[in-house]
Amino acid sequence: MFTSHMDIALTEARAAAARGEVPVGAVITGPDGVVIAQAGNRTRELNDPTAHAEILAIRAACAVLGQERLEGCDLHVTLEPCPMCAGAISFARIRRLYYGASDPKSGGVAQGARVFSHPQCHHVPEIYDGLSEAQAARLLKDFFEARR
């Protein structure tokens, strides 16, 4: 059975929710489409406000490749990256960004800060939004409803 990269990201998001973390998952693939790294949010577990799924996946992929840039690599994430993660995506030189649900409250790509539209942003990935959007949005909605 074929599993898409967004399916893997959704699995990471579900695992994050099971740990009590906001359900966001990320996957980084190399130029050949092979998964290099995957992660889910771990901010509470690690007591680290920067431990977003994207940041953890970028760190892991850089460690695997032994380099600070991820040129030619793609990032698949269940939620629109926040401004911090969008900055990291730019600094890592991610080739393509694929994301699921938009984030009107904290997004940094199409919402809010729109990091990639600023002249100070030196690298802009190709951006594809709305992948598995309904599933990603449902995970988030269910997670937050359970906490109210």
C-alpha positions in Angstrom: 0.0 0.0 0.0 1.3 3.4 -1.0 1.7 6.0 1.8 2.2 9.6 0.8 4.6 11.9 2.6 1.6 13.8 4.0 0.2 10.5 5.4 3.5 10.1 7.3 3.3 13.7 8.6 -0.3 13.0 9.7 0.9 9.9 11.6 3.5 12.1 13.3 0.8 14.6 14.2 -1.4 11.9 15.7 1.6 10.7 17.8 2.2 14.3 19.0 -1.5 14.5 20.1 -1.2 11.2 21.9 1.8 12.8 23.9 -0.4 15.9 24.7 1.4 18.0 22.1 -0.4 20.2 19.5 -0.9 17.7 16.6 1.6 18.9 14.0 3.8 16.5 12.0 6.6 17.1 9.5 8.5 15.0 7.0 11.6 16.0 5.0 12.4 14.2 1.8 15.6 14.3 -0.2 15.9 15.1 -3.9 15.0 11.5 -4.7 11.8 11.6 -2.6 13.1 9.3 0.1 12.3 10.3 3.7 15.3 11.7 5.5 13.6 12.8 8.7 10.3 13.0 10.4 9.0 14.6 13.6 6.0 15.8 15.6 5.7 18.7 18.0 7.6 18.1 21.3 7.5 21.6 22.9 6.0 20.4 26.2 8.0 17.1 26.4 11.3 18.9 25.8 10.3 22.2 27.6 11.5 23.9 24.4 9.3 26.5 22.7 11.4 25.9 19.5 10.6 22.2 19.4 8.1 22.5 16.6 7.8 19.6 14.2 9.4 21.5 11.4 12.4 22.6 13.4 12.9 19.1 14.8 12.7 17.6 11.3 15.1 20.2 9.9 17.6 19.5 12.7 17.4 15.7 12.1 17.7 16.0 8.3 20.8 18.3 8.7 22.3 15.8 11.1 21.6 12.9 8.7 23.1 14.7 5.7 26.0 16.3 7.8 25.3 19.8 6.5 23.6 23.0 7.4 21.6 23.4 4.2 18.8 21.2 2.8 19.0 22.3 -0.8 17.0 20.0 -3.0 14.9 18.7 0.0 11.2 19.1 0.5 9.2 19.6 3.7 5.7 18.2 4.2 3.9 19.5 7.2 0.4 19.2 8.4 -0.1 22.9 9.4 1.0 26.2 7.8 4.4 27.0 9.4 4.6 29.8 12.0 7.0 32.7 11.4 9.8 31.0 13.3 9.5 27.8 11.3 9.2 29.8 8.0 12.4 31.5 8.9 14.1 28.2 9.5 12.8 26.8 6.2 14.3 29.8 4.4 17.7 29.5 6.2 17.8 25.7 5.5 17.1 26.4 1.8 14.2 23.9 1.6 13.3 23.5 -2.1 9.5 22.9 -1.7 7.1 23.4 1.2 3.9 21.3 1.2 1.4 22.0 4.0 -2.1 20.9 5.0 -4.2 23.2 7.1 -3.9 27.0 7.0 -3.3 28.7 10.3 -5.1 32.1 10.5 -4.0 32.6 14.1 -0.3 31.8 14.0 0.7 31.1 10.4 3.7 32.7 8.9 3.4 31.8 5.2 0.0 32.8 3.7 -1.3 34.4 7.0 0.1 36.9 9.4 3.8 37.6 9.0 4.1 36.2 5.4 7.8 35.6 6.0 8.6 34.6 2.4 7.2 37.8 1.0 9.7 40.1 2.7 12.7 41.4 0.8 14.9 40.3 3.8 14.0 36.7 3.1 16.9 35.4 1.0 15.4 32.1 0.0 11.7 31.3 -0.9 10.7 27.7 -1.4 8.0 26.6 -3.9 4.8 26.5 -1.8 1.9 24.0 -2.2 -0.9 24.3 0.4 -4.1 22.5 1.1 -2.6 18.9 1.0 -4.7 16.6 3.3 -6.2 19.9 4.6 -9.4 18.4 6.0 -7.6 15.6 7.9 -5.0 18.0 9.3 -7.6 20.6 10.4 -9.8 17.8 12.0 -6.9 16.6 14.1 -6.3 20.1 15.4 -10.0 20.9 16.0 -10.5 17.6 17.9 -7.4 18.2 19.9 -8.4 21.7 21.1 -12.1 20.7 21.6 -11.0 18.0 24.0 -9.1 20.5 26.1 -12.0 22.9 26.5 
